[in-house]
C-alpha cells in the first residue's frame, strides 16, 4: 500500500519535491474527463485514453518478474475469489491480481475500484457491454475500445458530477525519476557494470514496490531492464514515443509499433467473470516504416535552401 500511495501522490503533490521542470498551467481536468469511465460521470470520449493490451502486459508482478518469466505466477485463465480494497473486487480476472503497485496507479481495468467519486450505487468498473461503463449494446460511444483506460494523473477525490475535490497542480515535464533513469542508461552505455547503475535503477524499483535488481547482468541485459523500467515508470508522460525512436526498437517485440494491437473483447460478455470478455481481440492495426525514425524536413525550409536534402524516405 505504501508504494501504491507514494506513486499515486507523486502526481498530486510530488511536484514540489520531485519536479525538475514543471508547468503551472495544465489541462489535467480535461485529462481526467477523458480517463473517466461512465460510472463516475465521465463525459469525454474515453477511447482517447484507451490502453492496448501490449502496454498492460509490460507491467510486472509484485515479485518483480515479467508476466512471461518463470516464477511470475501470472494467470489469465481464472478469477479471484478475494477482493483487495482500493484495487479490485472479487471475481476480477487473475491477470490483474498481484501486479506491481504502479499497474494499479496507471491502468483502469474491468473489476478495478472506480477512479474518482462514483455515482450512487457503483463501486467498481464494468467494461462489458451492459456494464456501468460498457458500450451499452452499441448505443454508447463513451467507452474504451480496448477494455482499459489510463488511470495515471487522476485524483481519486475528484467528483466529476460537481467538480468538487479538484486538485490544481503543476505538470512535471521532467521529474527526478527520469534523471535517475537517464543517468543509469548513459552509465550502462559508457561504463557497463558501474555500481551507480543499480543504485539509481533500484531507487525507482524500490519506490515502485518491487524487489531490487541484483548484480551480474550483462550490458545488454541491463539495457533491457532499464528500457522496461522507463516504459513502466514514465508511462503516459510523453517519453515512450521518443524513447522507441532513439533506441530504434520499433521493429522489436519490446518496442512494437506496427502490426495488430489488441485488447479485451468489449463487445461480448455479461458479467465480471464471463470468459467471453477476456478474449484478446484485435482493436487496431498500425503501420510502421523505418523512415519514421527521422522527422521530415518541412517543405517551407527546403524552399529556403535548394541544396538541402529531404530526410530519407520522404
C-alpha positions as CSV (number, residue, x, y, z in Angstrom):
1,X,0.0,0.0,0.0
2,X,2.9,2.4,0.8
3,X,4.3,2.0,-2.8
4,X,0.8,2.4,-4.3
5,X,0.2,5.7,-2.3
6,X,3.7,7.0,-3.0
7,X,3.4,6.7,-6.7
8,X,-0.2,8.0,-6.8
9,X,0.6,11.0,-4.7
10,X,3.6,11.8,-6.8
11,X,1.3,13.2,-9.4
12,X,-0.9,15.1,-6.9
13,X,1.7,16.7,-4.6
14,X,5.0,15.2,-5.5
15,X,5.9,18.0,-8.0
16,X,7.1,20.1,-5.0
17,X,9.8,17.6,-4.2
18,X,10.5,15.7,-7.4
19,X,9.6,18.2,-10.1
20,X,12.7,19.4,-12.0
21,X,10.9,21.3,-14.8
22,X,7.3,22.0,-14.2
23,X,4.4,24.0,-15.8
24,X,1.9,25.7,-13.6
25,X,-0.9,25.9,-16.2
26,X,-2.2,22.4,-17.2
27,X,-5.1,20.6,-18.7
28,X,-5.4,17.9,-16.0
29,X,-9.1,18.5,-15.7
30,X,-9.6,17.6,-19.4
31,X,-7.3,14.6,-19.0
32,X,-9.3,13.4,-16.0
33,X,-12.5,13.7,-18.0
34,X,-11.0,11.5,-20.8
35,X,-9.8,9.0,-18.2
36,X,-13.2,8.7,-16.5
37,X,-15.5,5.7,-17.2
38,X,-19.2,6.5,-17.3
39,X,-19.7,5.0,-13.8
40,X,-18.0,8.2,-12.4
41,X,-19.9,10.6,-14.7
42,X,-17.2,10.6,-17.3
43,X,-18.3,12.8,-20.2
44,X,-15.5,12.7,-22.7
45,X,-14.8,10.2,-25.5
46,X,-12.9,7.6,-23.4
47,X,-11.3,6.0,-26.5
48,X,-8.8,8.8,-26.5
49,X,-7.1,7.3,-23.4
50,X,-7.7,3.6,-24.2
51,X,-4.7,1.4,-23.3
52,X,-3.7,-1.5,-25.6
53,X,-3.1,-5.0,-24.1
54,X,0.6,-4.7,-25.2
55,X,1.1,-1.9,-22.6
56,X,-0.9,-3.7,-19.9
57,X,1.4,-6.7,-20.3
58,X,4.5,-4.6,-19.8
59,X,3.8,-4.3,-16.0
60,X,5.5,-6.8,-13.8
61,X,4.1,-8.9,-11.0
62,X,4.6,-7.9,-7.4
63,X,7.6,-10.2,-7.1
64,X,9.3,-8.1,-9.8
65,X,9.1,-10.7,-12.6
66,X,7.7,-10.1,-16.0
67,X,4.4,-11.9,-16.7
68,X,6.1,-14.3,-19.1
69,X,9.0,-15.0,-16.8
70,X,9.4,-18.3,-14.9
71,X,8.1,-17.9,-11.4
72,X,5.9,-14.9,-12.1
73,X,2.7,-16.8,-11.1
74,X,0.8,-14.9,-13.8
75,X,-2.6,-16.5,-14.6
76,X,-5.1,-15.1,-17.0
77,X,-7.5,-18.1,-17.2
78,X,-9.2,-17.8,-13.8
79,X,-10.8,-15.3,-11.4
80,X,-10.0,-14.3,-7.9
81,X,-12.4,-15.1,-5.1
82,X,-10.8,-12.4,-2.9
83,X,-11.2,-8.6,-3.2
84,X,-8.4,-6.2,-2.5
85,X,-9.8,-3.0,-1.1
86,X,-8.9,0.0,-3.2
87,X,-7.6,-2.2,-6.0
88,X,-10.2,-4.6,-7.3
89,X,-13.3,-6.6,-6.4
90,X,-13.9,-10.4,-6.0
91,X,-14.5,-12.0,-9.4
92,X,-11.8,-10.0,-11.1
93,X,-9.6,-11.8,-13.7
94,X,-6.4,-13.1,-12.1
95,X,-4.4,-11.4,-14.9
96,X,-4.9,-8.2,-12.9
97,X,-4.1,-9.8,-9.5
98,X,-0.7,-9.5,-7.7
99,X,0.6,-7.0,-10.2
100,X,3.1,-4.3,-9.2
101,X,1.7,-1.2,-7.5
102,X,2.3,1.1,-10.4
103,X,0.0,-1.1,-12.5
104,X,-2.9,-0.1,-10.3
105,X,-2.0,3.5,-10.5
106,X,-1.7,3.6,-14.2
107,X,-4.4,1.3,-15.6
108,X,-8.2,1.1,-15.1
109,X,-9.3,-2.4,-15.9
110,X,-12.5,-4.5,-15.7
111,X,-13.2,-5.1,-12.0
112,X,-10.9,-2.2,-10.8
113,X,-12.1,0.1,-8.0
114,X,-13.6,3.1,-9.6
115,X,-11.4,6.2,-10.1
116,X,-12.8,9.5,-8.8
117,X,-16.0,9.7,-6.8
118,X,-18.5,7.2,-8.1
119,X,-22.2,7.5,-9.0
120,X,-24.5,6.3,-6.3
121,X,-24.6,2.5,-6.1
122,X,-21.5,2.0,-8.2
123,X,-18.3,0.5,-6.7
124,X,-16.2,-0.9,-9.5
125,X,-15.6,-0.6,-13.2
126,X,-17.7,-2.7,-15.6
127,X,-16.5,-2.6,-19.2
128,X,-18.6,-5.5,-20.6
129,X,-21.4,-4.3,-22.9
130,X,-24.2,-3.9,-20.3
131,X,-21.9,-2.9,-17.5
132,X,-21.8,0.6,-15.9
133,X,-19.1,1.7,-18.3
134,X,-19.6,-0.6,-21.3
135,X,-20.8,0.2,-24.8
136,X,-24.5,-0.3,-23.9
137,X,-25.0,-2.8,-26.8
138,X,-23.6,-0.4,-29.4
139,X,-25.5,2.7,-28.4
140,X,-22.8,4.3,-26.3
141,X,-19.6,6.0,-27.6
142,X,-18.0,6.8,-24.2
143,X,-16.2,3.5,-23.6
144,X,-12.6,2.3,-24.2
145,X,-12.3,0.0,-27.3
146,X,-9.6,-2.0,-25.6
147,X,-11.2,-2.6,-22.2
148,X,-8.7,-0.4,-20.5
149,X,-8.3,3.3,-19.6
150,X,-5.3,5.3,-18.4
151,X,-5.6,5.9,-14.6
152,X,-2.4,7.9,-14.2
153,X,-2.6,11.6,-13.4
154,X,-6.0,11.3,-11.9
155,X,-7.2,12.5,-8.5
156,X,-9.4,9.9,-6.7
157,X,-11.0,12.7,-4.6
158,X,-12.5,14.5,-7.6
159,X,-16.2,14.3,-8.2
160,X,-16.9,14.8,-11.9
161,X,-20.6,15.5,-11.3
162,X,-20.0,18.7,-9.4
163,X,-16.2,19.3,-9.8
164,X,-15.7,19.0,-6.0
165,X,-12.3,17.8,-4.8
166,X,-10.3,19.0,-7.9
167,X,-6.6,19.4,-7.2
168,X,-5.0,22.1,-9.4
169,X,-1.4,21.0,-9.6
170,X,1.6,21.7,-11.9
171,X,2.6,19.2,-14.6
172,X,6.1,17.7,-14.4
173,X,7.8,17.9,-17.8
174,X,10.9,16.5,-16.2
175,X,11.0,14.8,-12.8
176,X,13.6,13.2,-10.6
177,X,13.0,9.6,-11.6
178,X,13.6,10.5,-15.2
179,X,17.0,11.9,-14.3
180,X,17.8,8.7,-12.4
181,X,16.8,6.7,-15.5
182,X,18.8,8.9,-17.8
183,X,21.9,8.6,-15.6
184,X,21.6,4.8,-15.4
185,X,21.1,4.4,-19.1
186,X,24.1,6.7,-20.0
187,X,26.3,5.0,-17.5
188,X,25.4,1.5,-18.8
189,X,26.5,2.5,-22.3
190,X,29.7,4.3,-21.1
191,X,30.8,2.2,-18.2
192,X,28.9,-1.2,-18.0
193,X,28.9,-2.7,-14.6
194,X,29.4,0.6,-12.8
195,X,27.7,0.3,-9.3
196,X,25.7,3.5,-9.7
197,X,23.6,1.9,-12.4
198,X,22.0,-0.5,-9.9
199,X,21.9,2.2,-7.2
200,X,19.7,4.6,-9.2
201,X,17.7,2.0,-11.0
202,X,16.8,0.3,-7.7
203,X,15.8,3.6,-6.2
204,X,12.9,3.7,-8.7
205,X,12.1,0.0,-8.3
206,X,12.0,0.3,-4.6
207,X,9.6,3.2,-4.6
208,X,7.6,1.3,-7.2
209,X,7.2,-1.6,-4.7
210,X,9.2,-4.3,-6.4
211,X,12.4,-6.1,-5.3
212,X,15.8,-4.6,-6.2
213,X,17.8,-6.0,-9.2
214,X,20.9,-7.9,-8.2
215,X,24.4,-7.5,-9.7
216,X,25.8,-9.6,-12.5
217,X,23.7,-8.6,-15.5
218,X,25.5,-8.1,-18.8
219,X,25.4,-4.7,-20.6
220,X,22.7,-6.0,-23.0
221,X,20.6,-7.4,-20.1
222,X,20.9,-4.3,-18.1
223,X,19.9,-2.2,-21.2
224,X,16.7,-4.2,-21.5
225,X,16.0,-3.8,-17.7
226,X,16.5,0.0,-18.0
227,X,14.3,0.3,-21.0
228,X,11.5,-1.8,-19.4
229,X,11.7,0.3,-16.2
230,X,11.5,3.5,-18.2
231,X,8.4,2.2,-20.1
232,X,6.6,1.4,-16.8
233,X,7.8,4.3,-14.6
234,X,7.3,7.0,-17.3
235,X,4.1,5.6,-18.9
236,X,1.8,8.3,-20.3
237,X,4.3,11.1,-19.5
238,X,5.3,11.8,-23.1
239,X,8.5,9.8,-23.2
240,X,7.8,6.5,-24.9
241,X,7.3,7.9,-28.4
242,X,10.8,9.4,-28.4
243,X,12.4,6.5,-26.4
244,X,11.5,4.0,-29.0
245,X,12.9,6.1,-31.8
246,X,16.2,6.9,-30.2
247,X,16.6,3.2,-29.2
248,X,15.5,2.1,-32.7
249,X,13.4,-0.8,-31.3
250,X,10.2,-0.1,-33.2
251,X,10.6,-3.5,-35.1
252,X,11.4,-5.4,-31.9
253,X,8.7,-7.1,-29.8
254,X,9.6,-4.9,-26.8
255,X,9.0,-1.7,-28.8
256,X,6.4,-2.9,-31.3
257,X,5.0,0.0,-33.3
258,X,3.5,-1.8,-36.3
259,X,1.0,-4.6,-36.8
260,X,-2.0,-5.7,-34.8
261,X,-2.7,-4.3,-31.3
262,X,-5.2,-6.0,-29.0
263,X,-7.5,-5.5,-26.0
264,X,-10.3,-7.3,-24.4
265,X,-13.4,-8.2,-26.3
266,X,-15.6,-5.3,-25.1
267,X,-18.5,-6.4,-27.4
268,X,-19.0,-9.6,-25.5
269,X,-19.6,-10.9,-22.0
270,X,-22.4,-10.5,-19.5
271,X,-20.6,-10.3,-16.1
272,X,-17.3,-9.5,-14.5
273,X,-16.2,-13.2,-14.6
274,X,-17.5,-14.0,-18.0
275,X,-14.6,-15.5,-20.0
276,X,-16.0,-14.2,-23.3
277,X,-15.0,-10.6,-22.3
278,X,-11.3,-11.7,-21.7
279,X,-10.6,-13.0,-25.2
280,X,-7.8,-10.9,-26.6
281,X,-9.2,-9.2,-29.7
282,X,-7.6,-7.0,-32.4
283,X,-8.5,-3.4,-31.8
284,X,-6.3,-1.6,-34.3
285,X,-3.6,-2.3,-36.9
286,X,-0.8,0.2,-37.2
287,X,1.8,0.7,-40.0
288,X,5.4,1.3,-39.2
289,X,8.1,2.4,-41.7
290,X,11.7,2.9,-40.7
291,X,11.7,6.4,-42.1
292,X,9.6,7.3,-39.1
293,X,12.7,7.3,-37.0
294,X,13.5,10.7,-38.5
295,X,11.0,13.5,-39.0
296,X,10.7,15.0,-42.5
297,X,12.0,18.5,-43.1
298,X,9.2,20.9,-43.8
299,X,8.9,21.9,-47.5
300,X,9.0,25.5,-46.5
301,X,12.5,25.0,-45.1
302,X,13.6,23.1,-48.2
303,X,12.4,26.0,-50.3
304,X,14.8,28.3,-48.5
305,X,17.9,26.3,-49.4
306,X,17.8,24.3,-52.6
307,X,21.0,22.4,-51.6
308,X,19.2,21.0,-48.5
309,X,18.2,17.3,-48.9
310,X,15.0,15.8,-47.6
311,X,15.2,13.2,-44.9
312,X,15.5,9.6,-46.3
313,X,12.2,8.1,-47.4
314,X,10.1,11.3,-47.6
